[in-house]
């Protein structure tokens, strides 16, 4: 039997850390409690203002097994 997965891509941000940005991205996925079981960070970046890190940004793919 074959298995099929759904995968969506979202961007999360945080002024505190990359880890918080990942948490925010995953938490923002509708239905995350309904079977999404893994994530993959595909890009990390940030914003600089006045010579200091102002924001952390991550692109995350979140996946689940289809029923």
VMD Tcl script that draws the C-alpha trace (Angstrom):
set ca {
  {0.00 0.00 0.00}
  {1.30 3.47 -0.89}
  {1.24 6.45 1.42}
  {0.40 10.00 0.32}
  {1.25 13.16 2.24}
  {0.02 16.77 2.22}
  {2.69 19.44 2.56}
  {2.16 23.17 2.89}
  {4.66 26.00 3.08}
  {4.36 28.88 5.55}
  {6.56 31.70 6.81}
  {6.93 32.46 10.51}
  {8.53 35.48 12.14}
  {9.77 36.47 15.57}
  {11.68 39.34 17.11}
  {13.25 36.89 19.59}
  {14.77 33.88 17.77}
  {14.67 31.51 14.81}
  {13.20 28.84 17.11}
  {10.32 31.14 18.01}
  {9.79 31.92 14.33}
  {9.47 28.17 13.63}
  {7.02 27.77 16.51}
  {4.96 30.70 15.22}
  {4.90 29.26 11.69}
  {3.70 25.83 12.85}
  {1.17 27.31 15.28}
  {-0.28 29.42 12.47}
  {-1.20 26.41 10.32}
  {-4.96 25.79 10.34}
  {-5.72 22.29 11.55}
  {-2.19 21.66 12.82}
  {-3.67 19.54 15.60}
  {-5.45 17.44 12.98}
  {-2.63 15.22 11.84}
  {0.25 17.45 10.84}
  {3.19 15.50 12.19}
  {6.42 17.01 10.89}
  {8.06 20.19 9.66}
  {11.08 21.09 7.58}
  {12.89 24.43 7.70}
  {13.71 25.34 4.11}
  {14.95 28.91 4.51}
  {16.22 31.17 7.27}
  {16.62 34.91 6.97}
  {16.05 38.08 8.93}
  {15.69 41.81 8.90}
  {18.28 44.33 10.06}
  {17.36 47.80 11.29}
  {19.85 50.39 12.46}
  {22.64 47.82 12.38}
  {20.87 45.31 14.64}
  {18.83 42.17 14.06}
  {15.20 43.27 14.17}
  {13.37 40.13 13.06}
  {13.98 36.44 12.42}
  {12.12 34.82 9.51}
  {11.83 31.17 8.49}
  {10.11 29.35 5.66}
  {8.76 26.04 6.94}
  {7.10 23.11 5.17}
  {4.58 21.34 7.40}
  {3.32 17.89 6.47}
  {0.76 15.25 7.34}
  {-0.19 11.84 6.12}
  {-3.41 11.82 4.09}
  {-6.20 9.58 5.30}
}
mol new
graphics top color blue
foreach p $ca { graphics top sphere $p radius 0.5 }
foreach p [lrange $ca 0 end-1] q [lrange $ca 1 end] { graphics top cylinder $p $q radius 0.2 }
display resetview
